[in-house]
Amino acid sequence: MDDVEPLVPQGPAEERSPNGHCTRCPISSQSPGDSKVVEDFRRRLKYFFMNPCEKYRARGRKPWKLMLQILKIAIITFQLVSFGLSNEMMVTFKEENLIVFKHLFLKEYKDQRVDRYAVYTKTDVYDHIYYIIDRFINLQNLTVGNHAYEKIEGEYTPLTLCQEFFRKGSISPGNDTFDIDPHVDKECISVYPLEPLEDKTLSRDINFSLDFKRLLSVNIYLTLKAINLQTVRHHELPDCYAFSIIIMFDNRAHSGRIKINLENNVGINECKDWNVASTSGKNNHLLLFDSLVILACFTSLILCTRSVCKGSQLQFHYTAFFHTYFGKTVSWSERMEFVNGWYILIIISDTLTIAGSALKIGIQTKDLTNYDVCSILLGTSTMLVWVGVIRYLGFFKKYNILILALRAAFPNVIRFSCCAGLIYLGYCFCGWIVLGPYHEKFRTLDKVTECLFSLINGDDLYSTFQKMREKRYMQHQKDRVLVSQLKAFVAECRDQPDSGKYKIDKETTCCCYCFG
């Protein structure tokens, strides 16, 4: 037992418990049986820290967890690709419908930035509102898609036209006076489909008028239905969509520019009556495959949880063993070596995959429509699964060097990121306040963060600084800069520095400019 001699505690020869058993004995007083216990426990610890290949050579134990993780990488990646293709068709359908609605309901709309679409006269406001109502009424004769009005209990859902305005307002900019009641009132009217209107001012047909001095906003709400037939070509069940469209006329700034924006909130429902040939078979195969993924991840979750529990138990045994045989306490960092971070990563990944797969089954059976939540769960779990591959690369010496370097550099990287984040936030606030009034990319705090991140990456340098040169910020001040009498007098001299007129032999005395 020479290799454990340095661990012999300095202190009393032995300590005994009330029942007479030795609780802490120096190595010299230990029996051969105690030495065997120490060797067995040391061998047990060494086996615990072996990799799966070494454990197989030591005891012939098959690396079931390793094989299961390799299987998981394949099936989870395939599952993500399958869901990604379906999700891509859904997102494409939503985005294309948003573009369609803008061209259908926004007068003279062209593909451009939304914040540039606005009206500036009262006539234009009324014309645009009437245009939206007219397009809604004649939708069936206009659209080339499979759009239709929503029906609830046999009745069409109407278009709702609402205006928000100050309850009371008397504004006279010429006299610099105003009297405003800040309480906001709201008035709404409904327009049902298939009811044509003739009066473009809307005053006769629907009794709707606007007081622009008190007006805050005009919101138009309408709902349309559609069916996504893209999935049929991929032998999947089609989705029925309900598009809740909101068209907003924003006059909150009262600047004379009313911005118009269209937003589209999408609801996905199960189609009530459908029939697609050769679809149920593939759908059943996908459900069976998702069930296989859940089973594999659940098995992996159990195995890794068991390994973590065993490591925790061994950590307690190691702490008690060192205290009993060597009279030393185990540091917290040594205790954490028994907690395998890779197993924790796998447990988190398995939990996310099980939840995401359950949501995916619900989406495929049209019982759920949480595409975004499912995307987050499956995407994050797949990322963690592939990150876990790094653990197995550590079994090879050349790759293990890289892993050790990453482990050693990780604390310093975190410290650097914290410091860089503080500097980044400081620049964000400074840019927002200093450059915000003069540059559109620094107008709001979220735009500042995006712009600075792009500048750090180097992908937005030219356009940003080009606009800064065009603005010439310091010349945008309306107040006249006061020039002192001295500078005004000197400015009248038009002689250039290299004209030679400044070369004189002798300073002119000022007495000749003095008057008696």
Disulfide bonds with the S-S distance in Angstrom:
Cys22-Cys25 1.48
Cys162-Cys188 1.99
Cys240-Cys271 1.78
